[in-house]
Amino acid sequence: MKNRLAGNTFFCIAILLVLMVNVSVCGEPIEIGSRRELFVDKHLIDKMHQTKLKLHKPVKTPRPKSPLPVRHMVTVIKDGDLYRAYWRGSDKSFQGKIHTGHAGETVHYAESRDGHEWEFPSLGLHVVNGTRENNVILAKQPPFLTNFIPFLDTHPGVKPSERFKALAGYPGPGDKRGLKEAGRGLFAFVSADGIHWTRKNEVIPYQPEWRHAFDSANVAFWSEAEQSYVCYFRTWTDPERLRSISRSTSPDFENWSKPVAMNPNLPGEHLYTNQTQPYFRAPHIYIALPTRFVPGRGDAPEYDKQDVNATDILFMAARAGATKYDRLFTHAFIRPGLDPKQWQNRANYVALNVVPTGFAEMSIYHRSGDRYVLRTDGFVSVSAGSDEGELLTKPFIFSGRQLFLNFSTSAAGSIRLEIQQVDGTPIPGFTLQDCLPVIGDEIEGAVGWNGDRNLASLAGRPVRLRLVMKECDLYSFRFQK
């Protein structure tokens, strides 16, 4: 009798341990609803076999006939059918001392209907270089115009007079530790039309524990996923003195949380800008295209023989609410290239915002005036070669009746999918053998199973996806009604 009880006890403990292991391995299923998911991180990836995550290279388009000028602090906003561009300029007639944040700095404006060719309207708002015949929207507001970075506020119910917002501010040069003076932080700007702006209060004050901050592009946006405003801004690490990135949030664009240092830098690495933004087709995923700054290499420009550095563009990502970036790739996203000018001082920055310029195309704007394009969703793909590979997702819960993929295969390639229970058991009707092979090249390609089955019966319950792939790239997926 005792042996039987002992055996039963051992059996129960063994079952409990198995269940505990399964729970610890699987964790809670991830709620994705009908969101589009990209492979810019490993958030949904459990296992990969003979597949890899591939960072795709943006392609430079032919030079526009009327490009954006070669300038710093560029922002491009897609506002309905209109593209709006902003950048920092200067009044050539300014007679004062030239330094960061000087009184001769200006902000300029351009428009485009196709995102390629630009128009530069004569607005008549400010006398610059002795005339009002210019496209200047802000002038004579030191130090705010050195890093004025606007955005289109998508907050539901936003006041019409504040449809556009911006943050700007510069504390001045040098070590600021212990500084508690007001006016050294970031100030809010608002606008109804993106052209006429009103400066409001200081909203993110300078922190006395910082060595230095705010001396670059400080970007903000309304986060649908976080239901708050988010700001990513320049700070410096201490004691390494590396240019880095911190984060703060606000419910109202006036009261901001205590900043959190994200510190995405590799050892010795300077990140000059951050250019963090919600991706327009998946706003719960933030894309960042920072400039990597490498002192002591490259070519010195004629106007500044002392400042020798090389720069390029990196790719990072973060989920909404995260206080760390995902850096799957530590190599360059956009290299300086063949043009010797791109190896000079601070030559490589991209504008804030990746914007759609066609159903299958999205654009990245470089400070050189060049435009780079990528396939829609095409930052990163799960890539398989001529040897068949697989990807298994973590357990997740979706909503919808149909699955759509953004994918590209070769003539001999394909993707087949299997929907599994959490324990890996194939669900009848949705096995690999039931799946109709996915072949071709589509931004929104539907997945089908024998019998024309829809996925409504599986919605709301934890499942996994098993993907078997050959000679293909998978960029994103989404469940829809």
N, C-alpha and C positions, 0 to 999 in steps of 0.2 A: 504493500500500500504506500509506504514511504517513498519507494523508488518511483511508483507511478506519479505521486504528487510532485516529486522532484523533477521528473521528466516533463510533466505538464508546465511546471514553473519555468523550466529552462526553455521550453517551446514558446511560451508567452513572452519571455524576455527577448528571445531571438526575433520574434515577430515585431515587438516594439522597437528593437534596435534597427531593423530593416526599415520600418516606417519613419523613424527619426532620421536615418540616413537619406531616404528619399526626400523628406521635407527639406533637409539641410542642403541637398544637392539642387533640388528644383526651386525651392523658395516659393514665395507667393507669385502667382501668374501675373504677368505685366498687362495692364489694361491699355490696349491701343485703340479701342473703339473703331472708328473709321478714319483714323489719322493716316496720312502717308508716312511711311517709314523709309529713311535712307540708311545707307551703310557707312556713315561718316564716323561711327563708333561701333563698339561691340555690345551695345545695349541689349540687342535681341539675339545675339549669336551665342550658341552653346558650343557647337563643334564644327570644325571644318576639316575636310579631307581632300587633298589635291585641288583645293581652290585657294585663292588668296584675295586679300583686299588690295585694290589697285587705285592709286591716286592718278587722275587723268590730267593731262597737260592742256591748259587753255591755249587756244589758237588765235594769233593776231590776225585781225581782218585787214583788208586793203585800207590804206590811210584815207580818212574822209577828206572831201574837198574843203569842208569847213569844220575842222576838228576843234575840240576844246583846247585851250592854250596850255602851255607847259607851266603848271602851277602846283603849289602845295595845298593841302587841306581841301581836297575836292570832295563834294557830295553829289550824288545823282539820285533823284527821287522820281519814281514813276507815280504820277498823279492822274489816274484815269488813263486817257489816251495821250497825255502830255508828259514828256520827260523834262525835268527841271534840274539844272546843274548850278552849283555854287562853288566858289573857290576864293582863296586869298590873293589879293593883288596889292598894289601900292600906288600912291600918288607921286609921280616922278618929279613934280614941282615942290615936294616937301623939302624944306630947308633944314630941318632939325637933325638930331643925331639918329642914325639908323641902328636899331637894335630890335630884338624880339618884343613885340607889343608896342612899337612906337606909334605916334599919332598920325603918321602918313599911311598906315595900313588900311586897306579897303576890302570889301566883299563884293564880288561880281556875280552876275546872273546870266544864264543862257537857257534856251528852250529848244526842244526837238520833238518832231512828230513821229520819227522812226527810230530814235535812239542812236542814229549814226551821224547824220548831218545836223549841224547846230546853227541856230540863229541867235544873234546878240542884239537884243532890242535896245534902242535908245530910250532910256527911261526919264532922263532929265531930273533926277532926284538930288544929285550932289554935284558941286563944282569940283572936278578932279582934273589935274593937268590943264587947268585954265578954262575948262568948258563943262557944260552940262550934257553935251552930246556923248553919253556913255551908258554903260550897263551896270553902273555901280548902285548897289542897294543900301550899303552901309559905309560910312566914312567918319573920320574924326571921333572915334570912340576907343581910345587906348585904355587898357591893353586887350580889349575883348575881341578885336577883329583878327588877332593872330591865330585863333583856333576856333572860329565860329562854325559850329557843326549843326545844321538844321535837320529836322525830321518831320514827316507827316504824321500827325497824331491820329491813330486809329481807335482811340478810346471811344466806346459807345457813349453818345450824349456829350461829346466834347463841345465847348462853347465855339460858335462860328468864328468869334474874334481870336480864338487860340487854336485854330485848326493846324497851324504849323507852330512848332516849338524848337528851341535850341538851347544849348548850354555853351557858355564861353567864359574864359577867365584865365589869367596868368599871374602868378605870385611874384614874378621878378626872379632874377638869377640868384644863384648861391644856395648855401645850406640854410634851410629854414627851421631846423629843429628848435623847439621852444617858442616858435612864433604863434601868437594868439590874436593878432590884429584882424579886425573885420576887413572885408574887401579883398582878401587874397584868394578867395575860393572861386567856385563856379557860380555864375549868375544865369538866371532864366531869361529868355527872350520869347516873345509870342508874336504871332502874325495871323491875319485872316487869309491872306492871299499868297504868302511866301515871298513877298516883295517889300511890303511896308512893315517894319518891325518895331516893337516896343520893348525896351529893357525893363525887367522887373527886379526882384530882390536877389540877394545872394542866397543860394539854396543849399549848396554843398560847401561848407566852410573848410578852410585849410586846417589839417590836424597837426598839433604841435609836435607829435612824435615823428612826423615825416621829415626826411632830409630834403625832399623836393617832390613836387607833384604838378599835375595839370599842364605841363609844358609840351603838349602834343594834342592830337585829336581826342577829345573826350566825347564819347558817343552815347546817345540816349534813345530810347524808344518805348512805346507802350507794348507790354507783353500780354498778349491774349492768354497765354498759358499760365502766367503767374498772376494775372489780374493786378498788375502794378506797373509803374514806370521802372525801368532799369537803366543804370548808367555804368558803362565800363570806361575807366579813365586811367591816365598815366600816373604811376607812382614809381619810386626807385627803391630797390632792395637795399637793406642795410645789414651788414657793413660792406657788401660786395659792390654797391653803387651801380647796379644794373638797372637799365630801363625796364619797367615791368608794368603790370596791370592789376587794378583793384576794381571792386564792384560794390554798388549800393543800389537800394530800391526805394520807391516812394509810392504811396497811394494817391498822391495829389500833385506831384511835381513841385511841391514846396517843402515838405518834411521828408527827409531822407534818412535811411538807416545808417548805422555805424558801418563804415566801409570795411570790406573784407579783402585782404590781399590774396589774389589767385595764384601768383608766383608760377606761371607756366614755363619760366626760363629753364633751359638747359644750363649746365655749368659754364659760366663766362659769357652767356648769350644775352645780347641786348634786343629787346622787342620795342621798336621805336613807336609804332602805332599799334592799335588793336583791331579796328574796323570790324567790330562784332555786331551782328545783326540777326534778327529772326529770318529764317529762310522763307521766302514768299509762298512756297507750296507746302511748307511744313513748319508753321511758326513756333512749334514747341521745340524745334531744333535751332540753335544759334550757330551761325557760321562766322568764323573769324579769319581775316586775311591780314595778319600783322606784317609789318616790315621788319626784317631781321637786319640789324645794323652791326657791321664788322669793322671796327676801327683799325687803322694802320695798313690798309690795303686798298687797291684801286688807284685811280688817277686823280691828282689834285686839279681842280678847275683853275682857270686863269685868275678868277677874282678872289680865290682863297687858297693859297698854296699850303696853309697850315692844317687845313681840315681834310685829311686823307681818310677815306672810308669807302667800303663797298656795301651795297644793300641788295636784298632780294625779298621776295614775297613768300610767306609760309601759309600753310593751311591748318586750322584748328577748328574744333567744334565743342559745343557744350549743350547739354540738355537744360531746359528752362529750370531755373532755381538752383542749378549746380554752382558750387563755389570753386570748381576746378575745371580746366579745359581737358578735353581728350586730344591727345597728340599721337594718333596712330602713325603719323609720318613726320619725321624730323628733317627731311630733305626739302629743298626749295620747291615751291608750287609754280612760281614764275621766276626764271633766272634773268640776270641782266641782259644777256644776249650779245649779238655781234656788234651793236652800235657802241663805239667807245664812250659816248656821252653817258651811257647807262652804267658806266663804271666810275662815275664821278660822285662827288659829295651828295648824299641823300637823293640819289637819282631815281630810286624805285619805291614808289608808293602807289597804292591803288585807291580809287575813290571808295567812300562808304557806300555800300549797297550793291549787291548783285541783283540785276533787274531783268525781267523777261523782255526780249526783243523779238519774239516769235513763239509759236507753239512749241517748237522743238529746240529753241535757242535761248540762252541767257547770256548777259553781257557783263563784263568787268572792265572798268575804265581806269586806265593808267595815267599817271601824272604827265607822261610824255605826250598826251593827246591821242594815244592809240587806244583802240578798243579790242578786247580779247573776248572770245566766245567759247562757251561750253555747251554740250548737250543739256537740255533741261534735266535737272536732278543729277547731272553728270560729274559731280565732284569725285565720287568714289564708287567703284563697282566691286561686287563679288565676281571674280574672274576665274574662268576655267579654261584650260588648254585642250589639246587633242586627246589627252587621257581623261576619262570620265572622273569627275569630282563630285563632292557632296557638301551641303551645308545643312545643319540641323539647328533650328531656332530654340530658344528657351520657351517655356510654356507662356502663352499669352491668351487674352480674351479679346475677341473682336466683335464688331457689329456690322451687319450687311448681308447681302445675298450673293455677291460675286467678288472675285479676286482679280485685280488688275496689276500688271507688271510693266515697268519701264525696263526694256531689255534689248539686247542686240545679239544675234547669233550669226555664225558663218553659214554657208550653204550646207555644210555637213553637221552643224551644231544644233543643239536643242536644250530645252529645259523641261524636266518632268517634275511634278510635285506630288507629294503625298501628305495628307493631313492625318496626324497621329493623336492618340490620347497622350496624356502627360507621361505615362510609363513607356511610351514608344510603340504601343500597339497600333497598327494601321486601322483606321476607321473604315468599315465596309462601305464601298461605293466611292471612296476617296483615296484608294490605294494608288501606288505608283503605276500599276497595270491599268487602272481605270482612267488615269489622266491622259488627255489628248496632248501629244507633244507640242510644246510652244516653240515655234520656229519663226524667224524673221527679224524685224527691227521696228519696234513700236514704242511710243511714249506711254500709251495707255492700251496695252494688249490684254485681252480677257483670257483667263484660264478656264478650260472646260474639262468635264469628266463625262465618261460614257453615260448615256441615258439623260443627257442634258440636265444633270442635277444642279440645284443651287445650294448655297451654303446656309440658308436660313435655319436649318435644324441644328447647326453647330454653333451659331452665334450665341454669345453669352456664356459659353462653357470653356474651360481651359483646354487648349490644343497646342500642338507643335506643328511646324512645317518642316518637312524634309524635302530638299531640293537636290535633284540629280542633274548635273550640268555638264555640257561638253561644248568647247569652242564658243563661249558666250560670255557676255557681261550682263549682270543684273544690277540696276542702279537703285530701284526703289520698288515698293509694293504698297497696295492699299486695298482694303475691303470697302465695298460700296453697296448701296441698296440697288 
